[in-house]
């Protein structure tokens, strides 16, 4: 009996050696997850991504997400081009500007869309005693935006023009989203274009007041933000891109079904560093399941009007099938 066990052990060792030489993986072994470096903005728009991470959807696809915060798409895209990131969360304006400059950019997944007026939770906020109510009132004053020449900057300008002001007579100062309230309080800016969750926290205080919701006022249905990558990445890693989008869409579904619930608020608190009790008072907008190219074309026309783009761009060529 001992000899039989010895022979069996020898056979087992021999099989394991052959498997190792031939590159065969045993069931007990698991492949290393694919690491994706993703640039994000610490705002509510990326909650579905963190939801997908928390719920294990990326892990189930064999993907490990490594996130890095940035001030906006305008700063994340250069990192994508340089190879520091595989995917970035960016805005529609920065994406189109990159395309105009000949940068290899593609929309890989949906991000943020304002489909209903009540879902436009971002706002142009002023000090309650400022007397500012219209774009005309902002002439000669300073508006805080997270980055210049991006989607917030563009729609702030469009709203100012639509309400009687000259957007060229307004100064636009770059202020990171988390610092916008302090900049407004300290009178570094006269108005700040704020997003969730920061806008809700600021406007809950009597010293601040929202005067407009530029996205929905200017273009209801606007496709504000998307996840971006390069055509090179899509060509070289098509299956990984599909896995990323599949897991993200599950995260979107989970986020939409759990808005306002404690587990989701804990996720938002984790990457914004905002107290859960404060977050519980915030109305969070639903997240889209796909990208809307016709709305991107409307933004493109607005960019041309504001001299950000020299002429039309083929939007459909920039949107990957994974985003539709």
HELIX and SHEET records of a PDB file:
HELIX    1   1 UNK A    2  UNK A   22  1                                  21    
HELIX    2   2 UNK A   44  UNK A   46  5                                   3    
HELIX    3   3 UNK A   47  UNK A   54  1                                   8    
HELIX    4   4 UNK A   57  UNK A   60  1                                   4    
HELIX    5   5 UNK A   73  UNK A   82  1                                  10    
HELIX    6   6 UNK A   92  UNK A  100  1                                   9    
HELIX    7   7 UNK A  117  UNK A  119  5                                   3    
HELIX    8   8 UNK A  136  UNK A  138  5                                   3    
HELIX    9   9 UNK A  151  UNK A  162  1                                  12    
HELIX   10  10 UNK A  167  UNK A  169  5                                   3    
HELIX   11  11 UNK A  177  UNK A  179  5                                   3    
HELIX   12  12 UNK A  180  UNK A  185  1                                   6    
HELIX   13  13 UNK A  198  UNK A  203  1                                   6    
HELIX   14  14 UNK A  214  UNK A  219  1                                   6    
HELIX   15  15 UNK A  231  UNK A  236  1                                   6    
HELIX   16  16 UNK A  238  UNK A  258  1                                  21    
HELIX   17  17 UNK A  262  UNK A  272  1                                  11    
HELIX   18  18 UNK A  276  UNK A  279  1                                   4    
HELIX   19  19 UNK A  293  UNK A  305  1                                  13    
HELIX   20  20 UNK A  315  UNK A  318  1                                   4    
HELIX   21  21 UNK A  321  UNK A  323  5                                   3    
SHEET    1   A 5 UNK A  63  UNK A  69  0                                        
SHEET    2   A 5 UNK A  34  UNK A  40  1                                        
SHEET    3   A 5 UNK A  87  UNK A  91  1                                        
SHEET    4   A 5 UNK A 223  UNK A 229 -1                                        
SHEET    5   A 5 UNK A 106  UNK A 113 -1                                        
SHEET    1   B 5 UNK A 171  UNK A 174  0                                        
SHEET    2   B 5 UNK A 142  UNK A 145  1                                        
SHEET    3   B 5 UNK A 191  UNK A 194  1                                        
SHEET    4   B 5 UNK A 123  UNK A 127 -1                                        
SHEET    5   B 5 UNK A 208  UNK A 212 -1                                        
END                                                                             
